[in-house]
Structures are given as C-alpha cells and as structure tokens.
Amino acid sequence: MPYTNIVFNAAYWKSFTQRPKFTQDDIPDLTGKVAIVTGANSGLGYATTVALASHGAHVFLACRSESKALEAIEKAKAEIKEKNPLLKGEPNLDFLALDLNDMKKCHHAGKQFLERGLPLHILVNNGGIMTSPYGLSADGVEQQFAVNHMGHFVFTMALLDRIKESQPSRIVMLSSIGHEMTVKGGVDFDTLNDKNASNPTSRYGRSKLSNLLCGKALARRLANEQVYVNMPHPGFVQTDLARNNKDSLGAVAAGVYDLAGKMCAASPEVGCLNQLYCATSPEIEEKDLRGLYFVPVGNECRPSHYALDEELQEKLWLFSEKLMQEKIREP
C-alpha cells in the first residue's frame, strides 16, 4: 500500500514538531568552492543556486535552455546584491548546457565542465519532471525515469573522478516522499517502457525511488572517500513541477493539488533548505552522514523497504551502467 512506510514512521511525523535544524544562516563560507546545480533556472534549483552563490560559491547552472539560464543568472546576481549590499565583487555564476533527456548530451556536459580544469566540491542533482504524460526520451527510455534518474546518473559518472579529487565533497541526489508511490517491485526493469504497466504517478515514484537506490549504491562505493552522498526530500514546495498534472491526472486532481499548494506549500527559499543542508552543513562531515534519506530540515528518516533493498540497489546500478554504456557509445 502506498505511503505505508510514512504512515507508521515516527521519525517522519516527529519532524513536523521540530524547529528547523538548519537555515540559510547556517551555511558556512563557501569561498573557493565550486558547485553545479541541475535545473537551476527556476524553483528549488534557482533558490539553491542563490543560496550557494550568496555564501561565496562559484555556481554552474546546469540547464537545457541557455536563454532561461542566462536570465536566471542576471536575476540571481541582482537578488544576491540586494540581500547582501556589503558583498565584494560579482556573484560567480556560469551556465553549463545540460539536457537530462539525452544521455550523450549529459556525458558531453560533464566533459565540458571537466575541460575548464576546475574542482567540483558540490553537485546538486536537483532537476527533474513530475507526472508528465507518457513519453520516451531521446534514447527511447520512459521519460521520467530517463530525466530524473538516468540523466543524472550519466552526468554524475562523468564528473565522479573530479568530485573525488576535490574531496571533501558532496553529491546531493534529490528524491521525494513520492518514491513510495512506485510500481510493484520498486523498479520494473522488464516493463520499464510499457505504458500500460504504470501510470504518471507510479512512473514518478519509480524515478524518485531510483534516486534513492542509486544514491545508496554510490555512497557504498565511496565509503572510503570523503565524498558524502545523501538524498533529501524537499517537502511540499510551490514550484512549477506540477505543471503536467492537468494533462496527466485530470482537471479535478490538478485543481486539488494546486489549491493545497497555495494553502500549504513552502516557498522554494524554504523548500531548498534540506538539499542545502546535505550540500553544505558541516554536520554531514562531522557525523559522517552518508547514503541517508532526509526529510525537512536535516532529519534522517527511514525510506521505503524498496529503497533499503541492497539487492535492488545493485541491480539498478548495474542496469544503469549497462544502459549508459549502450547509449553514450560513439557509432
């Protein structure tokens, strides 16, 4: 039954009664740090970018649309200067072309960054889509799985050696409580592209579960490194992520979701705190927190039983590696 884990998860409900253990004021000085944020031109990605750059980081906005990214950069610079009038110099923001819908382009984006010769201390895999109508990616893979999981997997693998060279470093794989709404079995490898074997909600859940599974598998591989991989759930945040709800779920469901968003959802500036905690909090290194699922803000929480299945984690990792090699191979 969907969300059974959360219903009976005391740590999740306790998080609603606690004061946030991390705010933007707790972000340390990031001068000299280099960060990449995917999907950075709007919503949580934009808010994360502003916060990181406000504290001195050199931030790359990894986005598909150059025009939207450049517009976001100018907006962010103005916002940062307004909030920090004593800030010396210009906020350090750059565009990096990244199309999560195409694995070759994800691999190329990683190579383009590497050619700049910079370290990489923080990677925030934030970009994604939700409950979009059924479709296939440029590589012929179900689109939510392709964009939310495979695109980030390929991009991260292209950057991993540089991240290891730059340690101590962080990799943030944005997940969601929606991972509990996945298909039967967690990830249905054999029917991944079968439109009739899933629905828009379970396809989203499958992709967000994949972020958790992959994050745990990666954290295990980096156990002897000072590279801290964690998977936050941002909470219910008012962004344009739900823009496809009407087409996929119908007008009534979309209307209820939008109304709830206006009444209950957090702003992106608040919603990004959990991923900022994973990306910047000194506590992550001090307590050696890695391979964990966090609910807002900075509260470790048990994910679904599928997410804790080490065999499934390894199966997805090997599946993703094989698919990546097939798709990025030059003809």
N, C-alpha and C positions, 0 to 999 in steps of 0.2 A: 504493500500500500504506500503511495507517495507520501513523503514527509513524515512517515512513522518515526524515523530517527529523531527528527526535530521535536515532535510532539512529546517524546519521552526523554529528551535531552536536557537535563537540569542546567548544564553549563550555558546552553543557548538562552534559556529563559532568564537565567541569572544576569546575563549581560545587559538586559533591559533595565535592571535595577541599579547598575553600577555607573558611576561617573566615568566619562571617557578617560582612559589612562594615557592618552596621547593626543596632543593638539598641535597645530602648526607652530606654536611657540616652542614645542619640544624638539623640533627639527634642528639638528646641530648645524654648525657652519659647514657648508659643502664646497667651499672654495677649493679648486683643484680637482674636484670630482667631475666625471663625465657620465651622463645619463642618456638613455634612449627611452622614450615613451611612445608606444604604438597607439594609433587612434587619438593623437594628441590635439587635433584641431577643435575638438568640442567635448562637452560633458566632463566625465571623470578624467579623461586624458588631458584635457586642457587645464583643469583645476590642478592636477598633479604636476603638470609642466610649470605652471605659475609658481606653485609652492617650492619646487626644487630650484628653479632659477632665482627665486627671491632669496634663497639661502646660499647663493653663490655657485650653484652647479652650472656646468655647460650642458645644455639640454638639446638633444636632437628630437625634433617632432617627426616621427616616422609615420607618414600618411600617404594615401593614394593620390590625393589631389594636391598638387603644388600650390594652386591659387588659394585654396582654403587654408593650407598650412601657412603660407606667407601672410595671409590676412590674420590668422591666429597669432602669428609671431608679433606683428605690429600691435595688435590688441593687447597681448601679454606684456610687451615692453611698456606700453602706456600704463597698464594696470599696476605693474610692479613699481614703476617710478612714482605713481600716485600714492601707493601704500607705503613706499619706502623713500621719502624725499631726501634722505641723507645718503642714499645708496651712491657709491662712487662708480662711475663708468656705466656702460651699457649692459643690460642683462644679456647673457651669452646664449643665444638661441639660434638653431640651424634647422634646415629642412633636410630630411632623408626620404627619398622616394621608396615607398613600400606598398605593394599590393598583396594583401593577405589571401586573395582569391587565386593566386598563381604561384606555385611553388618555385618555379625557376626565377621569378621576379623577387621572391623572398630571399632566395640564395644570393642573387645578384645584389640585393640591398645590403646584405651582410658583408659581401666582398667590397662594396662601395665604401662602407664605413671603415673597414679594415685598411683600405688604401690611404686613409687620412692619417694613419700612424698614431692614433690616439689610444689611450687606455679606455677601458669601459668598466666603471665601478657599479653602475646601477642599470638594470634592464627591467622595465615595467611593461609586461605583455598585457596591455590594457584593451586594445582594440577588439571589436567583435560585432556580431549581429545577433538578433534575437527574434524568434518566432517568425522568421521570414518565410514566404511561400516556398514550396518545394522547388529546388533548382540544383543544378550542378555547377561546380567551379570550372575554371579554365582547364583544370586537369581531369574533369569528369568525375569529381568526388562530391557527394552530398554537401551542399554549400555551408551549412552551419558548422559541420564537422571540419570542413576544409578551412574556413576562415578562422574559426575560434581555436581550433586545435592544430591542424597540420601547418597552416601558415606560420604560426608562432613556433612550432616545433622546428621547422626548417630554418627560420630566422635565428633562433636561439642556437641551434647546432653550428651555424656558420660563424657565430660570434663567441662560441664557448671557450676556445683556446685563449682569446684575448681577455675574456672575463676572468679566466683562471690566472693569467699573467698579471692582472690588475688587482688581485685579492689583497685585502679583504674586500669582497664584492657581494652584490645581492642580485638575485633573479626573483621577480615577483610575477607569479602566474595568476592572473585574476580569475577566480572561479565564481561560484554563485550558489546560494541555497537551492537554486533551480537544478543543481546536479542530482537532487533526489527525485526529480521527475523524469528520469531516463527510461529507456526501453528495457524490456525484460532481459536479464542477463548483464545489464550495465552497458556493454558495447556489443552490438550485434554485427560482428565483422562480416559474416556471410551475406547479410541483407542490408548492409550499410546504405546502398543506393536504391533500395526498394521503397518506393514512395508509399506503398500500402502497408509496410511493416512498421511505420512510425507516423507521428503527426508533428506539427510545428513545435509543440511544447516538448514532446519527448526527444525530438531532434536537438533542441536547445539543451535540454538536460544532459543528453549524451555528450555534447560538445563540452559542457562545463564539468562533467564528470571526468572527461578525458584530460582536462587541465589539471585536475587533482591527481589522477593516476600518473600522468606524465611527470608532474612536479615531484611526486613521491619517488618515482623511479630515478629521476635526475638527482634528487637530494641524496639518494642512496649511493649513486655513482660518485658523488662529490663529498662523501663523508670524511675524507682525509684532507680536504681542501678548506680554505677559509672563504668558501662561496656558499652563501646562505640562500636556499631556495624555499620560498613559502607561498601559500595560496590563500589569499584573503577573499572573503565575501564582502562586498561593499555596503550591503544593506539595501533598503528600498530607496532609490535615488531618482529624482526627477530629471531625466535626460531624454534624448530623442531615440533611445534604444528600442522603445516600444512602438516605433513608427509603423511597423509592419502588422501590428495587432489586428487592425480592422480587416486587412486583406486575408489574414491567416485564420483569425479566431472569430471574426464576425463583428458587426457594429455594436451589439449589446455587450459582449465580453470586453471589447476595446473601450467602450464607454465607461464600464465599471472600473477598469484598470486606470483610466485617465482620471476619473473622479477620486479614486483612492490616492492617486499620485498627488493631486492638488491638495488633498486633505492631510496626507500622512508622510509623503516622501521627503527625504532630506535634500538639501541643495547639493550640487556637485562639490562645493567647497567643503561641506561636511562629509559627504559620501566618500571622498578620496582619502580620508584620514586613515582608514585601515590599510590601504596599499602604501601610503606614506610611512606608516608605522613599520611595515615589512621592509620598505626600501631604505629607511634612514635611522630608525630608532637604535641607539647604542645597546639597548637591552637584547636585541637579536644576537649580537656577538657575545655580549657579557654572559648570557644564559645559554648560548649555543643552541638557539632555536632554529630548527631546520626541518623541512619536509612536513610542515604543520598547516592546518586549516584554521584560519582566524575569522571570527565574527566581530563586528564593530564594538568598540575600537580596541584592537590588540588583545582580544580574548580568545585563547586557544579553545577549540571546540572539536568534538568528535564528528567526522563526516559520516556519510552513509557506509553501510557494510561493503558495498561495492568498492568504494574508494579505498578501503582498508585491505582489499584483497590483493596480496602481493603477487599472486599468480596472474591476476588480471592486469596489474600494473606492468608486469614484464611482457605479457602478451601484447599489450598496446604498444609498448616501447619498440618491440621487435617489428610489429606490423608497421609502425610509423617510420622506422628506419628503412625498411624494405620499400615502402611506398615512396619515401623521399628519394631514394636512390633511383628508382624507376623513373620518376618524374623530372628530376633535375639533370639526368644524364644527357649529355650532348649527343645529337644524332651522328 
